[in-house]
Amino acid sequence: MSDEPARAGSEERSPSGRAERMAEAVRLVVTSRERAPRPPRLEHALKRLIWRYNRECGQKAADQEESTHVSR
C-alpha cells in the first residue's frame, strides 16, 4: 500500500472496496501521526474516526455471523 490515491472504478464502489478504502485511510492517519505531531483537537477527532470505523466493522462482522447461524 502506498500514499497514492485509490483508483476510480466499479470495484471501488462495492462494499468491500469501501471497507478497503476506510482501512487504508485509518492506516494513513496512524502512520502519518507517527511522522508529525497533531494538535490535541485534531488528535481527538482522528481517534473518534478510528473508533467509529472499528465499531462499524465489528457490527457488520457480528451481523454476518448471526445471519449464518439462523436456522432454516
N, CA, C and O atoms as a MOPAC input file, in Angstrom:
PM7 MOZYME 1SCF
protein

 N      0.84000 1    -1.17200 1     0.00000 1
 C      0.00000 1     0.00000 1     0.00000 1
 C      0.88400 1     1.23400 1     0.00000 1
 O      1.91800 1     1.29000 1     0.66600 1
 N      0.44700 1     2.21000 1    -0.76100 1
 C      1.25100 1     3.41700 1    -0.88500 1
 C      0.42200 1     4.64800 1    -0.55300 1
 O     -0.75800 1     4.54800 1    -0.21700 1
 N      1.04700 1     5.79400 1    -0.65200 1
 C      0.36100 1     7.05000 1    -0.35100 1
 C     -0.35100 1     7.63500 1    -1.56300 1
 O     -0.85300 1     8.75700 1    -1.49800 1
 N     -0.40300 1     6.89100 1    -2.67100 1
 C     -1.06900 1     7.41300 1    -3.86100 1
 C     -2.57700 1     7.19900 1    -3.75600 1
 O     -3.01900 1     6.28400 1    -3.06200 1
 N     -3.37900 1     8.03300 1    -4.43800 1
 C     -4.84000 1     7.91600 1    -4.34200 1
 C     -5.35000 1     6.61300 1    -4.94900 1
 O     -4.70300 1     6.00900 1    -5.80400 1
 N     -6.51800 1     6.20000 1    -4.48600 1
 C     -7.12500 1     4.96300 1    -4.96500 1
 C     -7.63100 1     5.14300 1    -6.38900 1
 O     -7.97200 1     6.24800 1    -6.81000 1
 N     -7.67300 1     4.02400 1    -7.12700 1
 C     -8.19800 1     4.04700 1    -8.48800 1
 C     -9.70400 1     4.25600 1    -8.45600 1
 O    -10.38400 1     3.80600 1    -7.53400 1
 N    -10.21300 1     4.93500 1    -9.45900 1
 C    -11.65900 1     5.10500 1    -9.59000 1
 C    -12.15400 1     4.01200 1   -10.52500 1
 O    -11.77700 1     3.97100 1   -11.69600 1
 N    -12.98700 1     3.13800 1   -10.01300 1
 C    -13.51800 1     2.05100 1   -10.81600 1
 C    -14.69500 1     1.42000 1   -10.11800 1
 O    -15.03100 1     1.78300 1    -8.99100 1
 N    -15.31800 1     0.47600 1   -10.78800 1
 C    -16.50900 1    -0.14900 1   -10.21700 1
 C    -16.18600 1    -0.94000 1    -8.95500 1
 O    -17.01500 1    -1.01500 1    -8.04900 1
 N    -14.98600 1    -1.53500 1    -8.88000 1
 C    -14.64000 1    -2.29600 1    -7.67800 1
 C    -14.50400 1    -1.39600 1    -6.46300 1
 O    -14.65900 1    -1.86000 1    -5.33400 1
 N    -14.21500 1    -0.10700 1    -6.67500 1
 C    -14.09500 1     0.82800 1    -5.56400 1
 C    -15.45300 1     1.20800 1    -4.99700 1
 O    -15.53100 1     1.71800 1    -3.87900 1
 N    -16.52200 1     0.97200 1    -5.74200 1
 C    -17.85900 1     1.32000 1    -5.27200 1
 C    -18.50900 1     0.17200 1    -4.51000 1
 O    -19.53800 1     0.37300 1    -3.86600 1
 N    -17.94100 1    -1.00700 1    -4.56800 1
 C    -18.51000 1    -2.15500 1    -3.86800 1
 C    -18.28300 1    -2.01300 1    -2.36700 1
 O    -17.40500 1    -1.26400 1    -1.94000 1
 N    -19.08100 1    -2.73900 1    -1.55300 1
 C    -18.87900 1    -2.66800 1    -0.09100 1
 C    -17.46500 1    -3.06400 1     0.32700 1
 O    -16.89600 1    -2.46300 1     1.23900 1
 N    -16.89500 1    -4.07700 1    -0.33900 1
 C    -15.53400 1    -4.47600 1     0.03500 1
 C    -14.53300 1    -3.39200 1    -0.35700 1
 O    -13.54400 1    -3.17900 1     0.34500 1
 N    -14.78200 1    -2.70300 1    -1.47700 1
 C    -13.91700 1    -1.59500 1    -1.87900 1
 C    -13.97800 1    -0.45700 1    -0.88100 1
 O    -12.96400 1     0.17700 1    -0.58700 1
 N    -15.18500 1    -0.19500 1    -0.35200 1
 C    -15.35600 1     0.86300 1     0.64900 1
 C    -14.60500 1     0.49300 1     1.92600 1
 O    -13.94000 1     1.33400 1     2.53100 1
 N    -14.71700 1    -0.76200 1     2.32700 1
 C    -14.01700 1    -1.20700 1     3.53800 1
 C    -12.50700 1    -1.08900 1     3.36200 1
 O    -11.79500 1    -0.69300 1     4.28400 1
 N    -12.02900 1    -1.43600 1     2.17200 1
 C    -10.59200 1    -1.32200 1     1.91500 1
 C    -10.14400 1     0.13600 1     1.95500 1
 O     -9.07700 1     0.43900 1     2.48800 1
 N    -10.95200 1     1.04800 1     1.39300 1
 C    -10.61100 1     2.46800 1     1.42700 1
 C    -10.61100 1     2.99400 1     2.85200 1
 O     -9.74500 1     3.78800 1     3.21900 1
 N    -11.57500 1     2.55900 1     3.66300 1
 C    -11.62200 1     3.00200 1     5.05900 1
 C    -10.39700 1     2.49900 1     5.81300 1
 O     -9.78600 1     3.23900 1     6.58400 1
 N    -10.04100 1     1.23900 1     5.58500 1
 C     -8.86800 1     0.67500 1     6.25500 1
 C     -7.60400 1     1.42100 1     5.83500 1
 O     -6.73400 1     1.69400 1     6.66200 1
 N     -7.51000 1     1.74700 1     4.55600 1
 C     -6.34300 1     2.48100 1     4.06500 1
 C     -6.28900 1     3.88000 1     4.67400 1
 O     -5.21000 1     4.36400 1     5.01700 1
 N     -7.44400 1     4.53200 1     4.81100 1
 C     -7.48000 1     5.87000 1     5.41100 1
 C     -7.00000 1     5.82600 1     6.85700 1
 O     -6.23100 1     6.68600 1     7.28500 1
 N     -7.44900 1     4.83400 1     7.60500 1
 C     -7.01900 1     4.70600 1     9.00300 1
 C     -5.52300 1     4.42400 1     9.06700 1
 O     -4.81800 1     4.98000 1     9.90800 1
 N     -5.04000 1     3.55900 1     8.17500 1
 C     -3.61000 1     3.24200 1     8.15900 1
 C     -2.79000 1     4.50200 1     7.88900 1
 O     -1.77100 1     4.73200 1     8.54000 1
 N     -3.23200 1     5.31600 1     6.93100 1
 C     -2.50500 1     6.54600 1     6.61900 1
 C     -2.53400 1     7.52400 1     7.78500 1
 O     -1.53500 1     8.18900 1     8.06100 1
 N     -3.66700 1     7.61800 1     8.47000 1
 C     -3.77000 1     8.51200 1     9.62900 1
 C     -2.78100 1     8.09100 1    10.70400 1
 O     -2.06400 1     8.92200 1    11.26100 1
 N     -2.74500 1     6.79600 1    10.99200 1
 C     -1.87500 1     6.30000 1    12.06500 1
 C     -0.40600 1     6.46400 1    11.69400 1
 O      0.39000 1     6.91200 1    12.52000 1
 N     -0.03200 1     6.10800 1    10.46500 1
 C      1.38100 1     6.20000 1    10.09500 1
 C      1.83700 1     7.64400 1     9.95800 1
 O      2.97400 1     7.96200 1    10.30800 1
 N      0.97300 1     8.53100 1     9.45600 1
 C      1.39000 1     9.93200 1     9.33900 1
 C      1.46700 1    10.58600 1    10.71300 1
 O      2.25500 1    11.51100 1    10.91300 1
 N      0.66700 1    10.12000 1    11.65400 1
 C      0.70800 1    10.65600 1    13.01700 1
 C      2.06900 1    10.38300 1    13.64300 1
 O      2.56300 1    11.17900 1    14.44200 1
 N      2.67400 1     9.24800 1    13.27600 1
 C      3.98700 1     8.92500 1    13.83000 1
 C      5.05400 1     9.88300 1    13.30600 1
 O      6.05300 1    10.12900 1    13.98300 1
 N      4.84900 1    10.42500 1    12.10300 1
 C      5.84000 1    11.31900 1    11.49900 1
 C      5.73500 1    12.75300 1    11.99400 1
 O      6.74200 1    13.45500 1    12.08900 1
 N      4.52000 1    13.19200 1    12.31200 1
 C      4.33700 1    14.58900 1    12.72200 1
 C      3.27600 1    14.67300 1    13.81100 1
 O      2.20600 1    14.08000 1    13.67200 1
 N      3.55100 1    15.39400 1    14.88700 1
 C      2.55300 1    15.52500 1    15.95700 1
 C      1.33900 1    16.32900 1    15.48300 1
 O      1.44700 1    17.15400 1    14.57700 1
 N      0.20700 1    16.08400 1    16.09300 1
 C     -1.04400 1    16.75400 1    15.73700 1
 C     -1.52200 1    17.62600 1    16.89800 1
 O     -1.19300 1    17.35400 1    18.05300 1
 N     -2.29300 1    18.66900 1    16.60000 1
 C     -2.92700 1    19.44200 1    17.67000 1
 C     -3.90700 1    18.54600 1    18.43500 1
 O     -4.46400 1    17.61700 1    17.84900 1
 N     -4.13000 1    18.80100 1    19.72100 1
 C     -4.99900 1    17.93400 1    20.52900 1
 C     -6.40800 1    17.75700 1    19.96600 1
 O     -6.95100 1    16.65300 1    20.01900 1
 N     -7.01300 1    18.81800 1    19.42800 1
 C     -8.37700 1    18.69000 1    18.89000 1
 C     -8.40800 1    17.77100 1    17.67800 1
 O     -9.32300 1    16.96000 1    17.53700 1
 N     -7.41600 1    17.89200 1    16.80300 1
 C     -7.35200 1    17.02400 1    15.63000 1
 C     -7.07100 1    15.58900 1    16.05600 1
 O     -7.64000 1    14.65100 1    15.49900 1
 N     -6.20700 1    15.41800 1    17.03000 1
 C     -5.90200 1    14.07500 1    17.54800 1
 C     -7.17100 1    13.40900 1    18.07900 1
 O     -7.40600 1    12.22900 1    17.82000 1
 N     -7.98400 1    14.15500 1    18.81400 1
 C     -9.23700 1    13.61900 1    19.35500 1
 C    -10.19400 1    13.24300 1    18.22100 1
 O    -10.84700 1    12.20200 1    18.28400 1
 N    -10.28000 1    14.07800 1    17.19400 1
 C    -11.15400 1    13.79200 1    16.05000 1
 C    -10.70200 1    12.53500 1    15.31200 1
 O    -11.53600 1    11.73100 1    14.89500 1
 N     -9.40600 1    12.35800 1    15.14600 1
 C     -8.89500 1    11.16900 1    14.46900 1
 C     -9.17300 1     9.91000 1    15.28600 1
 O     -9.48800 1     8.86300 1    14.72100 1
 N     -9.05900 1    10.00400 1    16.60600 1
 C     -9.37300 1     8.85100 1    17.45700 1
 C    -10.84400 1     8.47900 1    17.33700 1
 O    -11.18300 1     7.29700 1    17.28900 1
 N    -11.73500 1     9.49700 1    17.28800 1
 C    -13.16200 1     9.21200 1    17.10100 1
 C    -13.40000 1     8.50600 1    15.77000 1
 O    -14.20400 1     7.57700 1    15.69100 1
 N    -12.69700 1     8.95200 1    14.71800 1
 C    -12.82300 1     8.32300 1    13.40600 1
 C    -12.41600 1     6.85600 1    13.46600 1
 O    -13.11400 1     5.99400 1    12.93100 1
 N    -11.29900 1     6.57200 1    14.11000 1
 C    -10.81900 1     5.19300 1    14.19800 1
 C    -11.79300 1     4.33800 1    15.00000 1
 O    -12.07900 1     3.20800 1    14.60400 1
 N    -12.31200 1     4.85000 1    16.11900 1
 C    -13.28000 1     4.08200 1    16.91200 1
 C    -14.55300 1     3.82400 1    16.11500 1
 O    -15.10500 1     2.72500 1    16.16300 1
 N    -15.02300 1     4.83700 1    15.37900 1
 C    -16.23700 1     4.66900 1    14.57600 1
 C    -16.01400 1     3.60000 1    13.50800 1
 O    -16.88300 1     2.75800 1    13.28300 1
 N    -14.86400 1     3.62800 1    12.85600 1
 C    -14.51800 1     2.63900 1    11.84400 1
 C    -14.50100 1     1.23600 1    12.45200 1
 O    -15.04200 1     0.29900 1    11.86400 1
 N    -13.88800 1     1.08800 1    13.61700 1
 C    -13.81200 1    -0.22900 1    14.25600 1
 C    -15.18300 1    -0.73500 1    14.67500 1
 O    -15.46500 1    -1.92500 1    14.54200 1
 N    -16.04100 1     0.14800 1    15.17900 1
 C    -17.39000 1    -0.27700 1    15.56800 1
 C    -18.19100 1    -0.72000 1    14.35900 1
 O    -18.90400 1    -1.72100 1    14.43900 1
 N    -18.09700 1     0.00000 1    13.22100 1
 C    -18.81600 1    -0.37400 1    12.01000 1
 C    -18.38200 1    -1.74500 1    11.53200 1
 O    -19.22000 1    -2.58900 1    11.21400 1
 N    -17.08400 1    -1.97200 1    11.47900 1
 C    -16.57400 1    -3.26200 1    11.01100 1
 C    -16.97400 1    -4.37600 1    11.96300 1
 O    -17.34700 1    -5.46200 1    11.51900 1
 N    -16.90300 1    -4.12600 1    13.26100 1
 C    -17.28100 1    -5.13400 1    14.24700 1
 C    -18.75500 1    -5.46700 1    14.17800 1
 O    -19.13000 1    -6.63300 1    14.30100 1
 N    -19.59500 1    -4.47200 1    13.98400 1
 C    -21.03600 1    -4.69900 1    13.89600 1
 C    -21.37400 1    -5.48800 1    12.63900 1
 O    -22.21100 1    -6.38900 1    12.69200 1
 N    -20.74500 1    -5.17300 1    11.50900 1
 C    -21.00300 1    -5.90100 1    10.26500 1
 C    -20.58000 1    -7.35700 1    10.40700 1
 O    -21.28000 1    -8.25400 1     9.93800 1
 N    -19.44600 1    -7.59700 1    11.04500 1
 C    -18.98100 1    -8.96900 1    11.23800 1
 C    -19.94400 1    -9.73300 1    12.13900 1
 O    -20.22900 1   -10.90300 1    11.88400 1
 N    -20.44700 1    -9.09100 1    13.18700 1
 C    -21.39800 1    -9.74300 1    14.08900 1
 C    -22.70100 1   -10.04100 1    13.36100 1
 O    -23.28300 1   -11.10900 1    13.55200 1
 N    -23.16600 1    -9.11500 1    12.52900 1
 C    -24.39100 1    -9.33700 1    11.76500 1
 C    -24.23000 1   -10.49900 1    10.79200 1
 O    -25.14000 1   -11.31400 1    10.64000 1
 N    -23.08300 1   -10.57700 1    10.13500 1
 C    -22.84400 1   -11.67100 1     9.19900 1
 C    -22.78400 1   -13.00100 1     9.93800 1
 O    -23.33600 1   -13.99500 1     9.46700 1
 N    -22.12200 1   -13.02900 1    11.08500 1
 C    -22.01600 1   -14.25800 1    11.85900 1
 C    -23.39200 1   -14.69600 1    12.34400 1
 O    -23.71600 1   -15.88300 1    12.30800 1
 N    -24.19400 1   -13.75100 1    12.79400 1
 C    -25.53100 1   -14.06200 1    13.27800 1
 C    -26.39700 1   -14.60700 1    12.15000 1
 O    -27.17200 1   -15.53800 1    12.36700 1
 N    -26.27800 1   -14.04400 1    10.95100 1
 C    -27.09900 1   -14.49900 1     9.83000 1
 C    -26.70900 1   -15.90500 1     9.38600 1
 O    -27.54600 1   -16.61500 1     8.82800 1
 N    -25.46800 1   -16.33100 1     9.61600 1
 C    -25.06800 1   -17.68400 1     9.23300 1
 C    -25.56700 1   -18.71600 1    10.23400 1
 O    -25.63900 1   -19.90100 1     9.90700 1
 N    -25.91500 1   -18.29000 1    11.45800 1
 C    -26.37700 1   -19.21600 1    12.48200 1
 C    -27.89500 1   -19.31600 1    12.55900 1
 O    -28.42200 1   -20.03800 1    13.40400 1
 N    -28.59600 1   -18.61000 1    11.69900 1
 C    -30.05800 1   -18.65300 1    11.71200 1
 C    -30.50100 1   -19.97800 1    11.11500 1
 O    -30.05300 1   -20.36000 1    10.03400 1
 N    -31.39200 1   -20.68600 1    11.82800 1
 C    -31.86300 1   -21.97600 1    11.31400 1
 C    -32.86700 1   -21.74700 1    10.19600 1
 O    -33.60900 1   -20.76500 1    10.19600 1
 N    -32.87600 1   -22.66400 1     9.25200 1
 C    -33.76600 1   -22.51400 1     8.08900 1
 C    -34.92000 1   -23.45600 1     8.16800 1
 O    -35.76800 1   -23.46800 1     7.27600 1

